[in-house]
């Protein structure tokens, strides 16, 4: 397998160097699962003389929604005609994958949400190639001016640093010297775990009508049932490597510590190799998927109600909204569809089902992640990190962990004494407003709460001007952008997950987020739903009915 040996050498080192990019799905260097045939029908399947057009409504234009449209179009073949409408209440395509422009300059986009993926992310990589999108190595634009490229800060000192000199074997030797065989055990455990997950792309597990049953069949619910620290200890991984390195990764990627995040997502955080990003923004993958599917995308439009009608169709009620603040602008409409896919968390959708559903998806807590992007001529202040020596510099990516003996934290306060999850120096930009023109640094900070002026001032080594970040002088902070995301669920241990089918011809993709919350897995669920939809339209039965379970894990009859 080309590249696999290099990947095995770099797996756990890469887990440290690229995890700051966050809200991602990174798989280790396995062979990508076999791509299901684009058009697959049983032998001698007769499409019939009349092929009706199926009207499909997809609610949400992020990874799951775009992938659903894309794969319905590809799986349909000559026996399916579709008319796909995608409703999106924001003013852009991409969901939690979107960019903002530094200084308002379209030539300087910065990822605000989901930042990177890797070569073996089958759906994302194949779509990017087919759409002709240019990818670049994650972190390629990083200035590389500091002595260290990455450090893990516990609020008092850096418990781990990795140098910026590119001497791979020296960095490896230091890691082994400090942590012994824990990195190797972590690598082996991650490979085993991810290897089980990858089977979800293949028959007989794909397509799946029960996520809970499929996860159980693959032995993955035993991993999601345990918190990360317990799962690691059961596999002889504990001590400083768990708290310094693995926990730093779970915090930056999911805003959770090892005592609360489940074992499966803990392993996802350590599966990092070959990171890349689409130049100009990963949202272009999902925009291209929707274009390829021929979908009619309706932006600035919120779905307010879905009514299951007697003839089996669905009446979808929508209204125009302000894409920036989500407020209604009064214009409403109703349209009938044969199939509806809710490709966003139901609890944030505001959709009224008028009591039509007997079993609603779980209402689960989501992390409220504060993202602060800003540009400044100042480098990070060494004194803010207790670095007082001459010539000291702050690592260009600062991850955080808890000090020894600290509690795992409560929802909204997981960061602990550090007050933030990560600080990244993304790249340099030219400030067009400065006289004379000057080069500045673009920073990104993830935190569970809004940043305070005093924190930012100490970080940059400048006076604090007031209570609001926007009050900084332009000579200190020349550009600022703040965003609050419901970025991903709190991935607490659990063994059951919402199934993709809510009712006949009514589908749901967000159940997978409590299992694994990433761009790639959202795309996988969209692909899975698309395959099931087309199968049902064509009357294709691939295997016997799967068992379904209620919230207590009790079997319930099939739909």
C-alpha angles and dihedrals in degrees: 000000000000114000096007095113092051089047092053090052093051104034103105094030089055089049087067100040102049107027093095090076088076139180088067146126112225120177125197120249099283124142106274112252117259111277108241112243110271092230117027125167132161114266114279092012108166116213091199128229096279121050111190120212112247116216112215128189117199117189110207130033098216129106096298096044095045091046092050091055092043095052096041086058093047099042095045099077120170094326097063133064117183141187106198124193119187118199118204123176093199123075093244143051121245107062108215090001106082142125137223125206119242108235086359089286113143088207090065107055119167125195110249097182135006104023115177148017135179140237096265094052087110100195099042097041096045092048092048090052095046091049092051095240120161116235128197134190114277110254093019091132095050110126095233090206099126123082091238126045095198140018136177112221124196097188093268107046144349106272091188136016132180119206126238095223096099094233097143099182092049090053089048092051092051091050093051091045091054102038106024116207095338092101091052092049089049091051092051093047092048092051091051093048097045090044089060092048094051089064087072087077092059140065133292089033096040123103099031128189094187117048091185093054094044092050089049093048090053093049092246099121088067085062098043090049093067130065114245097253092052093045090051093047091050086057095046096257115127142111126061097344091057095046099035102041113012095042091047087057096047089050097051094042101040109007092242137114125229093260093063109028116083124249097251095059089043088061091045088058090057096047098092127143136128097015117193140165135202110257107247095020141320090245086081089075091061094041089053092048091055092047091049091050090053089234122169104233117203111194126193088030127122125198107227101176144015121197123190105219129209093253090058096256126117128237108215117200116201138175137195114254137182103264092214102051102014094235118150118256094196104246111122138180142175126216133176123234136181094215133022127196120193102206098178135061107287093218092065097039100079090215119157112216091181091231092298095130118075092193120036123195117263117278100227130181117257128205113253101219121191114208117194119189120183144156124224138164088225126092118223110286113248091208090063086066097040092256106142104157123114111271093014117160133186119242112259090236117040117191122181141218137177122272116252112287095015120141119254090249133238127266107290093017104062094121092074120186095350093062093211141057101220146350118203130187098215104181145304125274136185113251104224094195098053121103110240096022113255141186117248137186124247114217134189124199127189115201138157092232137030113284118250124229092239091056093050092046093052090045091057098033095240134119118277107246100195144304100304126070090222089064093074115114114257088241088065104032111015098174132022135182125176127190134176116207135188079218105172138337125273095262098218119171113279140146104208128065134186113271121235095243120071096170138335107314091356115109138183130200105181097078088087092063093078087052099044123344111205142115091255097049091047087053090048091054090048089051091047093051090048091053092049092047093052091044091053093047091053097039093242117162113193098178141342121300115284124232117257127204137205125226091281093051095255118144115254127195119264120266 
